[in-house]
Amino acid sequence: MKILYIKSIWGMPIDEPIDEKLRRISDAGYDGVEVDTPLMSPTEWTEMLERYNLKYVAQIFPDTAEQVVSELKRAAPYNPIRVDVHCGRDFMTFEEGSRFFREALATEKDLGLTVGHETHRARLFFAPWITSQYLEKFPDLRITADFSHWCCVCDSLLENMTEHIDLAITRAVHVHGRVGYAEGPQVPDPSAPEWAKHLALHEGWWDRIMENQRKQGVEETTFNPEFGPPGYMHTLPHTNQPVADLWQVCLWMADRQRARWK
């Protein structure tokens, strides 16, 4: 199974042209870019990606069933290899969430898209036990696994959430490789020794996701070392200076997993 390493443009300089972002991502050895639907034509986007030999993971942020249908349809012509969905809102009832996923799954199937609905705070998959209810109801529902959010929501390293983690692992098609801890969704620097336990725990989950996909016969999957800028990243008091270099943190994580999974 081939693992593609994807870089999000999140946290890259806002005023940096997209062409320059893609060049830097390609030069750093990544295989693709993750970003919302581009403000250019599909042809222009495809030509730009081909220039830098990059794949595309689309990211969309629909709050409602109507929005997930329209945003998936808008993303499809850009030929993403994955679509990451920030799905719905955490305050939706189970019936409202079920309608969201029914519409999403029907549209995914019609368009032939591989879609992962992200385990993310403030979204329908904000907590492990809620996610399991939806995964059990919809056998075809797939996730983007970002368990750092669950660590924060559950104020733990998910010691009591084994059955929910086990189920989520079997449904993951895309990984956001950020390391969380009980009090937050992002450790300051995963290479620091004080976070070794947290890193090892997350890597164990990611290993199981990759092994599950391999056993399912998946030929190509995706991993995004998606650490974020302030306020995900810790900053120094009074100066608000980041405590680590975001670009280097993401690259360290990508290179580490590439070496582990080679």
N, C-alpha and C positions, 0 to 999 in steps of 0.2 A: 504493500500500500504506500502510495506517495503522499507525503505530508507537505502542503504548501504553507509557507510562512507569510503572513499577511500583516501589513502595517496600516494602522488607522492614521488618518491625517489629524485626528483629535490631538490638540496640544502643539501642533506645528504652528509656526508664526502665521497669524491671520492674514497679514499683508503679503505673504509670500505667494507668488503666482502658482497655480495648480501645476503647471508644467514643471516648475522648479521642484515642487514637492515630489512629484513622480520621479524626477531624475534622481533626487537624493534617496528616495526609497529603493529604487532600482540599484543604485550604486552601493547601497548598504547590504545588498544580497537578498532582499525580500523577493517573494514571488508574486505578490499582489498588493492591492490597496483596498482599504475598506473606507467607504465614505457614502454619504447620501446621494440620491440621484443627481447627476451633474447638471449644471445650468448650461448645457450645450447639446447639440444633436447627438443621437447615438452614433452616427458615422464619425463625427469629430472626436467623440470620446474613444471609440474603438481605435481610431488612427493614433491617438495620443498614447493609449495603452500599448499598442503594438510597437511604438517608437521605443518604449522602455521595457518591452517584454514583460509586461505585468498583467495579471488576472484581476478581475473585479469582483469584490464582495459588496453588494449594495446594503445600505442601512436605511431603514424607514421607521417612522415614529407615529403610527396611527393610534388615535385614542378611541375610535369607534369602529364598528363593523363596516360602515360605509367607507370610512377612510382606509381601512386595510385593503379593501377591494380596489379602490382607486389608486392607492400607492403601489400595490403590487403590479397593477396594469401599467403604471407609469414606469416602473423599474424594468419590466420585462424586456423592452426593446434594446436595453443596454447590455443584454446577455451576461448577467452576473452568474458566477459559478455557485454562489450562495446568496441568500438574502437574510440579513439579520433584522429581526422585527422587535422593536420595543412595543410590546403588545398590550394594548388597552390601558386601563388604570386600576390601581389596587382597590379603589372604592366601588367598583362595579359588582353587582350581585353575581352569583354563580350562573343565573339564567342569562344575564347580559354577557358575561364572559363566554358562555357556551355559544351564544349567537355569534360573537366575535370570531370564535375559532371555527364554527361551521362555515361562515362566509370565507374565512381565510383559507381553510383546507380545500374548499371547492375551487377557489380561484387559483391556488397553487397547482392543483391538479390540471385545471384547464390550460394553464400557461406553461406547464412543465418545469416549474421552478423547484429548487431545493431550498427549503426555508427552515430557519431555526428561530423559534420564539425565545427571546432572551430571559434568563433568570435574573431579573433586575428589580431593584427597589422601585416602589411607586407604580409598578406595572402588574399585570395579572399574575405573573410568576414571581411575585415578590417574596414568597415564603415556600419552604419545601412542602409542607402538608397541603397547601392550596394547589401547588403545581401537580402533586400526585393525583388530586381529585380530577383535574382536567386530563392528565395523561391516561388515567384509567378509563375515562369516558370516551376519549378520542384516540384509538390505537394508532392512527396515522400521524398524530401530532408529534413534531420534532422540536428540539430545543437548541439554542446556543447556550452552552454551559459556562456561566460565570458565577461560580460558587462563592466568590469573594463577597457578593451582595448578601448571600444567605448567612455567612458568618456574622456580618454586621446586624442583620435583622434579628437573628437568633441569639446575639450576644454570646457566641460560643464558637468552638471549632466543629460544631455539628455532631458532637459525640452521640447525641440522642436522636439523630435524624438518619440513621443508617438505612432504613427501608426506603426512605424518600430519595436519598442519594443513589442507592442501588437502582431504583427505577429511572431516575433522571439520566444516569450514565448510559442506560440502554437506548435512550432516545436522542442522544446528542449527535448533531451533525456538524457542529462548529464550536470551537473553544475560544473564549476570551481568557487568556492566560495571565490574569492578575491575581496576586496573592492578597487575601484579606485576613483580618483578625477579628477578635470578638468585638472590639470597640470601633471598627471602621472597615471600609471596603478596600483599603490599599495600605500595605506596609510602606514605610518611607523608601526603603531600598532592599529588594529581595536578596541581594548579594551579601548583605550584612549578616554576620554570624548570629546576632541576637534573634534573627527571624528564620533561622534554619529549620526549626520544627514546623513552622507554618508553611514554608516552601516545600518541605518534604511531603506534608499532608496533601497540599494541592497537586503536587506532581503525581502522587499516588492516584488521585482521582483522574487526572489527565491520562495517565498510563492506562487505566482501565477503560476510558473512553476510546482510546486508540485501538486497544486490543479488541474491544467489542466491535468496532467498525471493521477491523481486519477480518474477524470471524464472520461478519455479515457479508463479506465479499466486496466491501467498498474499495474502489481502486484509487480514489483521490480524496483527501480530506484537508481541512484548513485549521490553522492555529494562529491566533492573533495575540501577541503579548501586549494587551491593551491596558497599559498603565496610563493614568491621566494627569493633567496639569493641576496646579492649585485651583479649587480647594480639594481635589482628591489627594494631591501630593501635599505632604506637610511643608510648612514654611516657618521661618524664624520669626519670633515676635518682633514687632516694631518695624522691621524692614520688609517683611512679607517675601523674603527671598526663598526660593525652593531649596530644600535640603539635599536634593540630588538632581542630576541632569536627566531629564525625562527621556531624551533621545537615547542616551547611553543605557538607561534602565531597560527600556524596551529592547534595545539591541542585545544587551546582555542576556535577557530572558530568551529571545529568539535563538541566539547562538548556543545557549545552554541546552535547550530542548533539541535543537538540531544535532548536537553532539550526542545527547542521550538516546535519540531515536534513529540514529543513522544506520 
